[in-house]
Amino acid sequence: MVTSLASPVLTPGDINHTSQTPSVSVRSTAKAVQRNDKFRGQNSQVATQTHSCHTRTHHSLDQRMTTPKISSTTSAPRKSQFNTLPQEVDSALSVVYRELEGVPLLRQKISDLESELARVHQESNIQRNELALSRRVVERARMAEDELQRLRAEATKRWVYTKEITILKVKNQELESEVTGLRSELNKVHHSLARVETKAADNARLLNH
């Protein structure tokens, strides 16, 4: 900021001195007016220079904002070419330059993040498919285990039935052997009865004679 130069002010001493010595007062008043005009001219010149400097600053800043020259890497803060600017404006311009220079890095980071996000989505889809496949495999394994248990139970029943059939076959053979023996004995009895009947008939004929 530019501090305005204060205009000279006549003191009461100057006024009294003027009233006491008219010729000196006129000369003093003329000199005071000349100094006042000189200070006003300096203030006007400083204000004009300040306005022109600010105008050039805003114009240059607009040009740099519309067509910035961005570096691919972050460099050290630039020193403003407007040495007449205040420190706050120079610092603000340096911050703007640094922000503009960081735009390519931000774009690269965004691109990297988008690529990483796409990779994560792809891996998530792969894991989801693998999980679905694992569930199907587990379901098939469970069904196969149930079928195996059923076959084992059926085989056990068949083994029991086979054992019972074997036992029944043995008993049947024993019964058949027993029946065969009984039939043989029955035939022997029939033969014995036949001989007895024959002898009885012979004895009866002998008694009748």
Order of alpha helices (4+ residues) and beta strands (2+ residues): alpha-alpha-alpha-alpha
